[in-house]
């Protein structure tokens, strides 16, 4: 049995504080990819709302997801829109006042 598996099987990539939002995001991505959605002009604000929900609960998971989107040819434009929505969420919620030094400790000389 691989080291990453437990007696119940491997951990779900969706497990976490807002599992429902993660599943909603991936479902929305799949639906839009099948429909050929123009990611730069989405038909409604569902994508932005899901990005905001995940950003408020697990920003590291969202950043990994955006990285995965960048490396997926048909979903790469969604990574750009998701990044912009993440920035908008952070600015609207005061996240722009936090620097990397504040979050991760001071830079080492």
DASULNOR-V669037 format. One record per residue. N is the residue number from 0. RES is the residue in three letters. PHI is phi in radians with two decimals (* if undefined). Layout:
{{N & RES & PHI} {N & RES & PHI}}
//
This chain:
{{0 & UNK & *} {1 & UNK & -1.07} {2 & UNK & -1.11} {3 & UNK & -1.40} {4 & UNK & -1.61} {5 & UNK & -1.97} {6 & UNK & -1.07} {7 & UNK & -1.66} {8 & UNK & 1.80} {9 & UNK & -1.18} {10 & UNK & -1.16} {11 & UNK & -1.27} {12 & UNK & -1.20} {13 & UNK & -1.69} {14 & UNK & -1.14} {15 & UNK & 2.64} {16 & UNK & -1.03} {17 & UNK & -2.32} {18 & UNK & -1.02} {19 & UNK & -1.08} {20 & UNK & -1.16} {21 & UNK & -1.10} {22 & UNK & -1.14} {23 & UNK & -1.03} {24 & UNK & -1.09} {25 & UNK & -1.18} {26 & UNK & -1.14} {27 & UNK & -1.11} {28 & UNK & -1.06} {29 & UNK & -1.12} {30 & UNK & -1.04} {31 & UNK & -1.19} {32 & UNK & -1.14} {33 & UNK & -1.18} {34 & UNK & -1.39} {35 & UNK & 1.26} {36 & UNK & -1.06} {37 & UNK & -1.40} {38 & UNK & -1.13} {39 & UNK & -1.45} {40 & UNK & -2.52} {41 & UNK & -1.06} {42 & UNK & -1.22} {43 & UNK & -2.63} {44 & UNK & -1.76} {45 & UNK & -1.06} {46 & UNK & -1.08} {47 & UNK & -1.10} {48 & UNK & -1.15} {49 & UNK & -1.19} {50 & UNK & -1.06} {51 & UNK & -1.12} {52 & UNK & -1.08} {53 & UNK & -1.25} {54 & UNK & -1.05} {55 & UNK & -1.36} {56 & UNK & -1.90} {57 & UNK & -2.73} {58 & UNK & -1.15} {59 & UNK & -1.16} {60 & UNK & -1.11} {61 & UNK & -1.09} {62 & UNK & -1.11} {63 & UNK & -1.13} {64 & UNK & -1.10} {65 & UNK & -1.08} {66 & UNK & -1.07} {67 & UNK & -1.13} {68 & UNK & -1.06} {69 & UNK & -1.03} {70 & UNK & -1.64} {71 & UNK & -1.95} {72 & UNK & -0.83} {73 & UNK & -1.33} {74 & UNK & -1.92} {75 & UNK & -0.98} {76 & UNK & -1.07} {77 & UNK & -1.12} {78 & UNK & -1.11} {79 & UNK & -1.14} {80 & UNK & -1.16} {81 & UNK & -1.10} {82 & UNK & -1.11} {83 & UNK & -1.12} {84 & UNK & -1.16} {85 & UNK & -1.11} {86 & UNK & -1.09} {87 & UNK & -1.06} {88 & UNK & -1.05} {89 & UNK & -1.14} {90 & UNK & -1.14} {91 & UNK & -1.18} {92 & UNK & -1.96} {93 & UNK & 1.39} {94 & UNK & -1.19} {95 & UNK & -1.22} {96 & UNK & -1.43} {97 & UNK & -1.57} {98 & UNK & -1.83} {99 & UNK & -1.06} {100 & UNK & -1.07} {101 & UNK & -1.18} {102 & UNK & -1.35} {103 & UNK & -1.99} {104 & UNK & 1.64} {105 & UNK & -1.20} {106 & UNK & -1.18} {107 & UNK & -1.60} {108 & UNK & -1.18}}
//
